[in-house]
Amino acid sequence: MKKSPQPSATRSDFPIYKKMESRVRTYSRAMPREFTTAEGPWMTDDQGGRYLDFLSGCSTLNYGHNHPVLRDALLEYIREDGIAHSLDLHTRAKAAFLTELNSTILEPRGLSFKAMFTGPTGTNAVEAALKLARKITGRQHVIAFTNGFHGMTLGALACTGNTGKRGGAGIPLTHVSHEPYDGYFGEDVDTAELLQQRLSDPSSGLDAPAAFLVETVQGEGGLNVASAKWLRKIARIAKEHGALLIIDDIQAGCGRTGHFFSFEQAGIAPDIVTLAKSLSGMGLPFALTLFKPDLDVWEPGEHNGTFRGNCHAFVTATAALRHFWRNENFQQDIRRRSDILKSGLEQIASRYGELASVKGRGMMRGIDVGSGKLASEITAAAFDKGIIIETSGPHDEVVKVLAPLTIDDEILANGLALLADAFDEVMTPAYGAAA
Ligand SMILES: *Cc1c(COP(=O)(O)O)cnc(C)c1O
């Protein structure tokens, strides 16, 4: 490894943020530094400290920070007076993105989707998906799943499981039920079968659903993975009961699980797909709702927004599809790095027996230590070693690694070695001889 992380000394006083920024801030509490520049998997703070980014903006920076190909495409576009904002007027940047999305991603996968540019955040893509499903079916009820996370606006929040987040709504969150996700009751209970039984029973009390809203890997919910078999069954049940299948691929998509879409390996064809986070490839806000062409029943302007299709994001997203996804090797690279990540985490977990287990899929994996307190102590210890990393799960009990997909194999392995030290520092005293 050429460059090793060197975190700066703790600096706890940030008067301007304390004075001006709302208490609602989160990540900056656990990582109290002022960051200035970033490149690839590295972030630098104002004291010159270097950090290895194992958070990647929650999977928004799958290609790392400021990838030169994406950055240069954007700089050139701006220098040539390319249009920054156009509402939804036609622009060359938009045409290039749609063309590239179709030829590089959709057509080779045998997928045919209409693309709807929503407001720039993931939650907006989810809102659009929910509205569309309700409009098409004339039904109100939506089936979401335990530990699901879909965003903070009211429609998407109603589909989100987390009590703390739901509490912020201030009004009842209705018209959604949260059915047990794959594995919720352990390996022996087929939760798809339970759902099928209840939907087929006219007296179960479960209203006919407009849609099923599913993550194939629950990013915020603790890296729970739905099996391909369960996903296929859920897809079949949705169809049988006249509900549309929405895959929320906002965190798991754009290569995070090894393929562009996280549902590819299950061989299902969702009716609606939401994308955001890494879609622009460079951290620029950009969200997209894709749906089968025959579902395009919108009236012009029925779902609207000022920032629909950020032209700068079109440019970087197009460059990312061209640079990474036209090239078969990229998916092989992700698979190889996923193996490094998996075996590195398994090695760490194996030292603590029953007390730690590896979860997740692809480059979206972590270690469940069964306690939010321990997990946050581990991420704090890792931060002291120069690793930016967060927790996930209902009790924040999973230490989650979301390294850039482009990270150098050796840098990844070295980061995992530092993470192993952080685990050791926390787990060994916590469990003594048991660990
Ligand atoms: C992050 C996320 C969202 C919400 O996206 P925002 O851009 O934060 O609104 C929705 N669904 C999933 C699966 C996510 O990870």
The ligand as an SDF file (V2000), in Angstrom:
LIG
                    3D

 15 15  0  0  0  0  0  0  0  0999 V2000
  -30.8300    6.1930    0.5480 C   0  0  0  0  0  0  0  0  0  0  0  0
  -32.0220    5.3780    0.1730 C   0  0  0  0  0  0  0  0  0  0  0  0
  -33.2460    5.9630   -0.1600 C   0  0  0  0  0  0  0  0  0  0  0  0
  -33.4920    7.4530   -0.0690 C   0  0  0  0  0  0  0  0  0  0  0  0
  -32.6520    8.1850   -0.8710 O   0  0  0  0  0  0  0  0  0  0  0  0
  -32.4240    9.7450   -0.5590 P   0  0  0  0  0  0  0  0  0  0  0  0
  -31.5760   10.2440   -1.6730 O   0  0  0  0  0  0  0  0  0  0  0  0
  -31.7480    9.7980    0.7750 O   0  0  0  0  0  0  0  0  0  0  0  0
  -33.7680   10.3800   -0.5180 O   0  0  0  0  0  0  0  0  0  0  0  0
  -34.2780    5.1420   -0.5730 C   0  0  0  0  0  0  0  0  0  0  0  0
  -34.1190    3.8060   -0.6350 N   0  0  0  0  0  0  0  0  0  0  0  0
  -32.9610    3.2040   -0.3120 C   0  0  0  0  0  0  0  0  0  0  0  0
  -32.8420    1.7260   -0.4360 C   0  0  0  0  0  0  0  0  0  0  0  0
  -31.8720    3.9690    0.1230 C   0  0  0  0  0  0  0  0  0  0  0  0
  -30.7250    3.3730    0.4810 O   0  0  0  0  0  0  0  0  0  0  0  0
  1  2  1  0
  2  3  1  0
  2 14  2  0
  3  4  1  0
  3 10  2  0
  4  5  1  0
  5  6  1  0
  6  7  2  0
  6  8  1  0
  6  9  1  0
 10 11  1  0
 11 12  2  0
 12 13  1  0
 12 14  1  0
 14 15  1  0
M  END
$$$$
